[in-house]
Amino acid sequence: MNFLKFLHREAGALTVRLLTAAGLSGLLNGLLIVVVLAATGMNYRSPEQTPLLLVFIAAFALFAICRKFVLDRASGIVEGIVSRVRVRISDKVRGADLMHFEQLGAAPVYAALAEDTRTLSDSASFLISSMSSALLVVLAMLFIGVLSTSAFFMVATLLALGALVYVRNARATRPALRKAAEEEHRFFKELGHLLYGFKELKIDAEKSQALFEQQLKVVAHRAEQLRVEAAQRFNRATVFGECFFYGLMGVLIFVLPALTGQQNSRTLVSVIAVLLFITSSVTDVVNAIPSLEKADVAIDRLEALETSLGPPPPPPSPVDNSPFESLRCEGVKFRYPDVEGRHAFELGPINLEVRRGELIFLIGGNGSGKSTFLKLLCGLYPSTAGTLELNSVPVIPSTLQAYRSKFAIVLQDFHLFDRLFHTRKLDHARIAQLLTAFDLASVTGIREDGQLANTQLSKGQQKRLALLITELEDREVLIFDEWAADQDPEFRRYFYQELLGSLVARGKTVIAATHDDHYFHLADRVLKMSEGKLEPYENHPRARGT
């Protein structure tokens, strides 16, 4: 059972202690049954009842204490496991390559960390109850063996056959559960289109209706059908288990005496009483199987996600405090993976040297490779050939993060965090100055702890706020991908004529993708990207070549 292995792997010795306590709970439950059955055969006020009463009270108290301990401990252990798994997978997401994460998408991560971990949490109580109940059933069988050997063998044989049929039917639902999980992943993906494409869908009713009717509803209905199919299989197995149990008692009452010739009704009544006592325990075991099957599927999905993400990120490398002087691309190439046999876009080879204090504009049509090049240049995408050099030293995997730390970026698909993480560097006088310069002082602010007062801003305001944050991070190489595209003429002029010049004057290196040709004269160089090839822009009077 994957769930038990998973618990042992994640909780170690705690799992052994938990299962031991669950076993003790089952033993005490069995002791209660034995005491009750023994007491029912005695006369009222019999002297032998006093010791049994004391044993009953002690067993009852210990059972209540042990049961509560087991359930509380199980909740603590499993919730701790859920928390660790969520943190570990989040850490691995943090360490994943950008290209791999883009191919994976956010939907599987959301589904795994929300639904699959919750399935594990919900299954814990079923597992613990079933462990105690299973031990109680075993003890009850031993007690039946003491009462009647023939009854023991008949009950044991029929229970084994019934359990085999039930487990086989229950496990037949696993393919349906897997397919349902896959459909739920697709549902979250389609839901992402609804949430992140809300504006486009709001403006285009036909597109909105098509997404809803042809994708969201269809995928949700398929997942529903598969879940119902799995539930119906489990229901058939559950009904079989319940009917089987009552059928077993019928066999004991009407068939066993005829087969064995036993006529001792007192023994038969005791056997039936034991079976009635453990009915709820057998039901616990039966009901736990569907939950544990779901947990096994959830574990498979979590493990597959972890495997696909690879190892967690390495410990932070020492900060490279050496000043930036230059970066160089030597024969650098990049190629997206081929999809369905189609030739993927290829970038390069690129030979380029960028020096400290330069202002470089990058131009080119849509699809020419500008954004891909910028991601490659700052180390977000791995090159498939060639070398990157920082200050004439080749960048290798162990120094890649130190290389990235030289950059601050505002890409087209930027994300605006709701807080600053470099709070030790906060200069609130500088912040107030920048908020005023970017016309943001009236709509947001930055608190003492680095929390942003408001991020529900227009796209242009968000971009200005993102630029403000890169200013505060004080990195040496700044990359802007079409930053001015969402700005009004006033802030475009401010960006090109004042801000970029002030950054360069402070020794910063700026690389900006742009279409604003009437500001090209401000750049030291203008580079043109065309079909993945980088070359100087010939019409730029200040171009000095690459």
C-alpha positions in Angstrom: 0.0 0.0 0.0 1.6 3.3 -1.2 0.0 5.3 1.6 1.7 3.3 4.4 5.1 3.5 2.6 4.5 7.2 2.1 3.8 7.7 5.7 6.8 5.7 6.8 9.1 7.6 4.4 7.8 11.0 5.4 7.3 10.5 9.2 9.8 7.7 10.0 9.7 6.5 13.6 6.5 8.6 14.2 4.6 6.3 11.9 5.7 3.2 13.9 4.6 4.8 17.2 1.3 5.9 15.7 0.5 2.4 14.3 1.6 0.9 17.7 -0.9 3.2 19.5 -3.5 2.2 16.9 -2.8 -1.4 17.6 -3.1 -0.9 21.3 -6.5 0.8 20.7 -7.6 -2.2 18.8 -6.4 -4.5 21.6 -8.3 -2.6 24.3 -11.4 -2.6 22.1 -11.1 -6.4 21.8 -10.7 -6.6 25.6 -13.9 -4.7 26.1 -15.8 -7.2 23.9 -14.3 -10.2 25.7 -15.3 -8.6 29.1 -18.8 -7.9 28.0 -19.4 -11.4 26.6 -17.9 -12.9 29.7 -20.1 -10.8 32.0 -23.3 -11.6 30.1 -22.9 -15.3 31.0 -22.8 -14.6 34.7 -25.6 -14.3 37.2 -26.5 -10.8 38.5 -24.6 -9.9 41.7 -22.2 -12.8 41.1 -18.8 -12.2 42.9 -17.0 -12.8 39.7 -18.6 -9.7 38.2 -16.6 -7.3 40.4 -13.2 -8.0 38.9 -14.7 -7.9 35.4 -16.3 -4.6 36.2 -12.9 -3.2 37.3 -11.3 -4.6 34.1 -14.1 -3.1 32.0 -13.7 0.3 33.6 -9.9 0.3 33.2 -10.1 -1.0 29.6 -12.8 1.6 28.8 -10.8 4.5 30.2 -7.6 3.4 28.5 -9.5 2.8 25.2 -10.9 6.4 25.3 -7.5 7.9 26.1 -5.7 5.8 23.5 -8.3 6.5 20.8 -8.1 10.2 21.3 -4.3 10.1 21.4 -4.2 8.1 18.1 -6.6 10.4 16.3 -4.9 13.6 17.5 -1.5 12.2 16.8 -2.5 11.1 13.3 -3.9 14.5 12.5 -0.7 16.2 13.7 1.6 13.8 11.7 -0.4 13.9 8.5 -0.9 17.7 8.6 2.9 17.9 9.2 3.5 15.7 6.2 1.1 17.8 4.0 3.0 20.9 5.1 6.4 19.4 4.3 5.3 18.1 0.9 3.8 21.5 0.0 7.0 23.3 1.1 9.2 20.7 -0.6 7.4 20.9 -3.9 7.3 24.7 -3.7 11.0 24.6 -3.2 11.5 22.4 -6.2 9.3 24.7 -8.3 11.6 27.5 -7.2 14.6 25.5 -8.5 13.0 24.4 -11.8 14.3 25.8 -15.1 12.0 28.5 -16.5 11.5 26.6 -19.8 10.5 23.4 -18.0 8.1 25.3 -15.8 6.5 27.1 -18.8 6.0 23.7 -20.4 4.6 22.2 -17.2 2.2 25.0 -16.4 0.8 26.2 -13.1 -2.4 24.0 -13.2 -0.7 20.7 -12.2 1.1 22.4 -9.3 -2.1 24.0 -8.0 -4.0 20.7 -8.3 -1.3 18.7 -6.5 -0.8 21.1 -3.7 -4.5 21.9 -3.2 -6.4 18.7 -4.0 -3.9 15.8 -3.7 -2.4 16.9 -0.4 -6.0 17.4 1.0 -6.8 13.8 -0.1 -3.9 12.6 2.0 -5.1 14.6 5.0 -8.6 13.2 4.7 -7.4 9.6 4.3 -5.4 9.6 7.6 -8.4 9.1 9.9 -9.7 6.3 7.7 -6.3 4.6 7.8 -6.0 4.8 11.6 -9.5 3.7 12.2 -9.1 0.8 9.8 -5.8 -0.3 11.5 -7.5 -0.5 14.9 -10.6 -2.1 13.4 -8.5 -4.7 11.5 -6.7 -5.7 14.7 -10.1 -6.0 16.5 -11.4 -8.3 13.7 -8.3 -10.5 14.2 -8.8 -10.7 17.9 -12.5 -11.5 17.4 -11.5 -14.3 15.0 -9.2 -15.7 17.7 -12.0 -15.6 20.2 -14.3 -17.3 17.8 -11.6 -20.0 17.4 -11.7 -20.5 21.1 -15.5 -20.9 21.0 -15.7 -23.1 17.9 -13.0 -24.4 15.6 -15.5 -25.2 12.8 -17.0 -21.7 13.1 -13.6 -20.2 13.0 -12.6 -22.0 9.8 -15.9 -21.2 8.1 -15.8 -17.5 9.0 -12.1 -17.2 8.2 -12.5 -18.8 4.8 -15.6 -16.8 3.8 -14.0 -13.5 5.1 -10.9 -14.2 3.1 -12.9 -14.8 -0.1 -15.1 -11.8 0.5 -12.1 -9.6 1.2 -10.3 -10.8 -2.0 -13.4 -10.0 -4.1 -13.9 -6.6 -2.4 -10.3 -5.5 -2.8 -10.2 -6.7 -6.4 -13.3 -4.7 -7.2 -12.1 -1.6 -5.3 -8.7 -1.6 -7.1 -10.4 -1.9 -10.5 -11.5 1.7 -9.9 -8.0 3.1 -9.9 -7.8 3.7 -13.7 -11.0 5.7 -13.4 -9.6 7.7 -10.6 -6.4 8.4 -12.5 -8.4 9.5 -15.6 -10.6 11.7 -13.4 -7.5 13.3 -11.9 -6.2 14.0 -15.4 -9.5 15.6 -16.4 -9.3 17.8 -13.2 -5.9 19.0 -14.3 -7.4 19.9 -17.6 -10.2 21.7 -15.8 -7.8 23.8 -13.8 -5.9 24.6 -17.0 -9.2 25.8 -18.6 -10.1 27.7 -15.5 -6.8 29.5 -15.8 -7.9 30.8 -19.2 -11.1 32.1 -17.6 -9.3 33.8 -14.7 -6.3 35.2 -16.5 -8.1 36.0 -19.8 -11.0 37.6 -18.0 -10.8 40.9 -19.9 -10.6 39.3 -23.3 -13.5 37.1 -22.5 -15.5 40.0 -21.1 -15.1 41.9 -24.4 -15.8 38.8 -26.6 -19.0 37.1 -25.7 -18.6 34.4 -28.4 -15.1 33.5 -27.2 -16.4 33.4 -23.6 -19.3 31.2 -24.5 -17.1 28.8 -26.5 -14.6 28.5 -23.6 -17.4 27.8 -21.2 -19.5 25.5 -23.3 -16.8 23.6 -25.3 -14.0 23.4 -22.7 -14.9 24.1 -19.1 -18.3 22.3 -19.0 -17.0 19.4 -21.2 -13.9 18.8 -19.1 -15.9 19.2 -15.8 -18.6 16.7 -17.1 -15.9 14.2 -18.1 -14.3 14.4 -14.7 -17.8 14.0 -13.1 -18.5 10.9 -15.2 -15.2 9.3 -14.2 -15.7 10.1 -10.6 -19.2 8.7 -10.7 -18.0 5.6 -12.4 -15.4 5.1 -9.7 -17.9 5.8 -7.0 -20.4 3.3 -8.4 -17.7 0.7 -8.4 -16.9 1.5 -4.8 -20.6 1.4 -4.0 -21.0 -2.0 -5.5 -18.1 -3.2 -3.5 -19.5 -1.6 -0.3 -22.9 -3.2 -0.8 -21.2 -6.5 -1.5 -19.3 -6.2 1.8 -22.4 -5.3 3.9 -24.6 -8.0 2.3 -21.7 -10.5 2.6 -21.5 -9.9 6.3 -25.2 -10.6 6.9 -25.0 -13.6 4.6 -22.1 -14.9 6.7 -24.3 -14.8 9.8 -27.0 -16.6 7.9 -24.6 -19.4 6.9 -23.5 -19.7 10.6 -27.0 -20.0 11.8 -28.6 -22.2 9.2 -25.7 -24.0 7.4 -23.0 -24.6 10.0 -25.1 -26.7 12.4 -26.2 -29.0 9.5 -22.6 -29.4 8.3 -21.0 -30.0 11.6 -23.8 -31.6 13.6 -23.2 -29.0 16.4 -26.4 -28.3 18.4 -24.9 -26.0 21.1 -27.0 -22.9 20.7 -25.1 -21.1 23.4 -21.8 -21.3 21.4 -23.6 -20.3 18.2 -25.2 -17.3 20.0 -21.7 -16.2 21.3 -20.2 -16.5 17.8 -23.1 -14.4 16.3 -22.7 -11.9 19.2 -19.0 -11.5 18.4 -19.8 -10.9 14.7 -22.4 -8.3 15.6 -19.8 -6.5 17.8 -17.3 -6.3 15.0 -19.8 -5.3 12.3 -18.9 -1.6 12.6 -15.2 -2.5 12.6 -15.5 -4.5 9.4 -17.4 -1.6 7.9 -14.5 0.8 8.9 -12.1 -1.5 7.1 -14.3 -1.7 4.1 -14.9 2.0 3.9 -11.2 2.8 4.3 -10.3 1.0 1.1 -11.8 3.6 -1.3 -10.2 6.4 0.6 -6.8 4.7 0.6 -7.1 4.0 -3.1 -7.7 7.7 -3.7 -4.7 8.5 -1.5 -2.5 6.1 -3.5 -3.5 7.9 -6.7 -2.8 11.3 -5.0 0.6 10.0 -3.9 1.4 8.8 -7.4 0.6 12.3 -8.8 2.6 14.1 -6.1 5.6 11.8 -6.7 5.3 12.2 -10.5 5.3 16.0 -10.1 8.2 16.0 -7.7 10.2 13.8 -10.1 9.4 16.0 -13.1 10.5 19.1 -11.2 13.9 17.6 -10.3 16.0 18.5 -7.3 15.4 21.5 -5.1 17.6 24.6 -5.7 21.1 24.5 -4.3 22.0 26.6 -1.3 22.5 30.2 -2.1 25.8 30.8 -3.7 28.1 33.5 -2.2 27.2 36.9 -3.4 29.5 38.1 -6.2 30.4 41.6 -5.1 32.9 42.2 -7.9 31.7 45.1 -10.0 30.2 44.4 -13.4 32.5 45.4 -16.2 31.2 43.4 -19.2 29.3 40.4 -20.4 30.0 38.5 -23.6 28.1 36.1 -25.8 30.3 33.8 -27.8 28.5 31.8 -30.4 25.5 31.5 -28.2 22.5 29.6 -29.5 19.1 28.6 -28.1 16.4 26.4 -29.5 13.0 25.5 -28.2 12.1 21.8 -28.1 10.4 20.5 -31.2 6.7 20.0 -30.8 4.9 17.2 -32.7 7.6 17.0 -35.3 7.5 20.7 -36.2 10.8 22.6 -36.3 11.2 24.8 -33.3 12.3 28.4 -33.3 16.1 28.8 -33.1 18.1 31.8 -31.8 21.6 32.6 -32.8 24.5 32.1 -33.1 25.0 35.4 -31.2 28.2 37.2 -30.7 27.9 40.2 -28.5 29.8 42.2 -25.9 28.0 44.5 -23.4 30.1 46.9 -21.4 29.5 48.7 -18.1 27.5 52.0 -18.5 26.1 51.2 -21.9 22.5 52.0 -23.1 21.5 49.5 -25.7 18.1 49.4 -27.5 16.9 46.1 -29.0 14.5 46.3 -31.9 12.7 43.8 -34.1 9.3 42.7 -35.1 6.9 40.4 -33.2 8.2 36.9 -33.1 11.7 37.9 -34.1 13.2 36.5 -30.8 13.7 39.7 -28.7 12.0 38.4 -25.5 13.7 35.0 -25.9 17.1 36.7 -26.3 16.6 38.8 -23.2 15.7 35.7 -21.2 18.8 34.0 -22.5 21.0 36.9 -21.8 20.0 37.1 -18.1 20.3 33.4 -17.6 16.7 32.4 -17.5 17.0 30.2 -20.5 19.9 27.8 -20.9 22.0 28.2 -24.1 22.2 25.1 -26.3 25.6 26.1 -27.7 28.2 28.7 -27.1 29.3 30.4 -23.9 28.3 33.4 -21.7 31.1 35.3 -20.0 30.9 37.7 -17.0 33.9 39.9 -16.7 35.8 37.6 -19.1 35.0 34.5 -17.0 32.8 31.8 -18.5 29.5 31.3 -16.7 29.1 27.7 -15.5 26.2 26.0 -13.6 27.8 26.7 -10.2 28.1 30.4 -11.0 24.8 30.9 -12.9 22.9 32.2 -10.0 25.7 34.7 -9.2 25.5 35.8 -12.8 21.7 36.2 -12.6 22.1 38.3 -9.5 23.7 41.1 -11.6 20.4 41.7 -13.4 17.1 43.4 -12.6 14.3 42.7 -15.1 10.9 44.0 -16.1 9.7 41.6 -18.8 6.4 41.9 -20.7 4.8 39.1 -18.6 6.2 40.6 -15.4 4.7 39.8 -12.0 4.2 42.5 -9.4 4.8 41.1 -5.9 2.9 42.7 -3.0 6.0 43.4 -1.0 9.7 44.2 -1.2 12.1 41.5 -0.1 15.2 43.6 0.1 13.9 45.5 3.1 17.4 46.0 4.6 18.1 48.3 1.6 15.0 50.5 1.9 15.7 54.2 1.7 12.3 55.7 2.5 13.4 59.2 1.4 14.4 57.8 -2.0 11.1 55.8 -2.1 9.0 58.9 -1.6 11.0 60.7 -4.3 10.5 57.9 -6.8 6.8 57.6 -6.0 6.3 61.2 -6.7 8.4 61.1 -9.9 6.4 58.1 -11.2 3.1 59.7 -10.2 2.3 56.8 -7.8 2.3 58.6 -4.5 -1.5 59.1 -4.5 -2.4 55.5 -5.4 0.1 53.3 -3.5 3.0 53.4 -1.1 5.6 51.2 0.6 5.3 50.5 4.3 8.2 50.2 6.8 8.1 46.4 6.5 8.3 46.5 2.7 4.6 45.7 2.1 3.0 47.6 -0.8 0.0 49.5 0.2 -1.9 48.8 -3.1 -1.2 46.7 -6.2 -4.7 47.0 -7.8 -3.4 49.5 -10.4 -3.6 50.0 -14.1 -1.1 48.1 -16.3 0.9 51.3 -16.8 1.0 52.1 -13.1 2.0 48.5 -12.3 4.9 48.8 -14.8 6.0 52.0 -13.2 5.8 50.4 -9.8 7.8 47.4 -11.1 10.4 49.8 -12.5 10.5 51.6 -9.1 11.3 48.4 -7.4 14.1 47.5 -9.8 15.6 51.0 -9.0 15.5 50.1 -5.2 17.1 46.7 -5.8 20.1 48.6 -7.2 21.3 45.9 -9.7 24.1 46.6 -12.2 22.4 45.4 -15.4 18.8 46.4 -16.1 16.6 44.7 -18.7 13.3 46.3 -19.9 11.1 44.5 -22.4 8.8 47.0 -24.1 8.4 48.9 -20.8 7.2 52.1 -22.4 4.4 50.3 -24.4 1.7 50.9 -21.7 2.8 54.5 -20.8 1.4 57.8 -21.8 3.6 60.2 -23.7 4.7 62.0 -20.6 6.1 58.9 -18.9 7.6 57.7 -22.2 9.6 61.0 -22.4 10.6 60.7 -18.7 11.7 57.0 -19.2 13.8 57.7 -22.3 15.1 61.2 -21.7 15.6 61.3 -18.0 15.5 57.9 -16.3 17.6 55.9 -18.6 20.2 58.6 -18.8 20.4 58.9 -15.0 20.8 55.1 -14.7 23.7 55.1 -17.2 25.2 58.1 -15.4 25.3 56.0 -12.2 27.2 53.3 -14.0 24.2 51.0 -14.7 24.0 49.0 -17.9 20.6 49.2 -19.6 19.3 46.9 -22.3 15.8 47.8 -23.5 13.6 46.3 -26.1 11.6 49.0 -27.8 9.7 50.2 -30.9 10.0 53.9 -30.2 12.3 54.8 -33.1 12.2 58.6 -32.3 14.3 57.9 -29.2 16.9 55.7 -30.9 19.5 58.5 -30.9 19.7 58.3 -27.2 21.2 54.8 -27.2 24.8 54.0 -27.5 23.9 51.1 -29.7 20.8 49.8 -31.4 20.7 46.1 -32.2 18.1 44.5 -34.4 16.7 41.0 -34.0 15.4 39.3 -37.1 14.4 35.6 -37.3 16.6 34.8 -34.3 19.7 36.6 -35.7 21.2 39.7 -34.0 22.9 42.4 -35.9 23.6 46.2 -35.6 20.9 48.5 -36.8 22.5 50.2 -39.8 20.4 53.4 -39.6 21.6 54.3 -36.1 24.2 57.1 -36.4 25.9 56.2 -33.1 26.1 52.5 -33.7 29.6 51.2 -33.0 29.0 47.6 -34.0 28.9 44.5 -31.8 
